[in-house]
Amino acid sequence: MIKNDLFLKALKGETVERPPVWMMRQAGRYLPDFMKLKEKYDFFTRCRTPELATEITVMPIHQIGTDAAILFSDILVIPQAMNIEVEMKPGVGPWLPNPIRTSKDVDNVIVPDIEETLGYVMDAIKMTKQELNNEVPLIGFAGSPWTILCYAVQGQGSKNFDKAKKFCFTNPVAAHQLLQKITDTTIAYLKAKVAAGVDAVQIFDSWGGMLSPVDYQEFSWKYIQQIIDALKDEIPVIAFGKGCWFALHEMANSGALALGVDWTLSARNARYLSGGKITLQGNFDPSRLYSPPAEIKKMVTQMINEFGKDSYIVNLGHGILPNIPVENAKAFVDAVKEYKAN
Ligand code: CP3
């Protein structure tokens, strides 16, 4: 039994004293102790060394006091395991030297053996579970197939992922083959994470909002739905789609237990579009963590009042920014813990 089970209760829509809180990308980035490790070990060494991944995962639990941990790793370990080279360039971000551009490139992409290629993630999960000692639940995650395709084809981050979209619209057969390979890999990967001990999984569709509602159905949602179908009877699934407000209705009826929403949507509209029952997670503007702590606290209280304390998980609307002062992140979490229903 997990001692602090607020997060799991909120996922199931059970009544809680106050909503749980965690922050997307909470492991690392803005924490001084993470910066120190970053100087010593490169990114994928941190991901591949279970001791380091564990240490980074539990940092925000001890230092900020969030109600759930998210495993330190990256969505791009999936393309790496599929035979697509991925580097993390300091100051640049993800860099894929041989991006996918043709049907032949797609043929060379493999659906890997998970234990062989990503066993280090399962080792990190087991070690982290031990270290957490059932204090808080552990979240595992994967990128959505579309978001992974964005990087695999574009080769790096982008404002509009134009090359990824061009590939889908000029060679849809190859694009769908690639999306299916990523989906099959992701399902096996998340099942292995469940077997290793995670308590919930989140699918990050960070770039779903780049697509029109019609293209979103075809190139993103269809594949997320396959993942949810494969996982929903084993583990709570959270679907987060940045900019995907237009799809909240389908998402709410997909078998996911909770939906992540970004800050461009009011709580009222998010509840309305998702049908009013399903647990929602979000949606503080990550840049608002630059506001003074007292103002952050006021805004968080207001956000909880607007979403309602039940069927709600307090979070940011996207990942925490790298240069947020620690005391501001702490104010965000403290405001939730101090929340009293009125
Ligand atoms: O809370 C956590 O940090 C958990 C682990 C986590 C990371 N990345 C670690 C990371 C998670 C959940 C992610 C998800 C991720 N990675 C997404 C989806 C969420 C989102 O933010 O949109 C995406 C699109 C990526 C791809 C990625 N990885 C980018 C674009 C970058 C570079 C820019 C950046 O955000 O710093 C990364 C690198 C990365 N992944 C870092 C961390 C802590 C920073 C690099 C470093 O520490 O050396």
Boltz pocket constraint, residues with backbone or C-beta under 6 A from the ligand:
constraints:
  - pocket:
      binder: B
      contacts: [[A, 23], [A, 24], [A, 25], [A, 26], [A, 27], [A, 28], [A, 29], [A, 38], [A, 42], [A, 43], [A, 70], [A, 71], [A, 72], [A, 73], [A, 74], [A, 75], [A, 76], [A, 88], [A, 92], [A, 93], [A, 94], [A, 141], [A, 143], [A, 157], [A, 204], [A, 206], [A, 318], [A, 319]]
      max_distance: 6.0
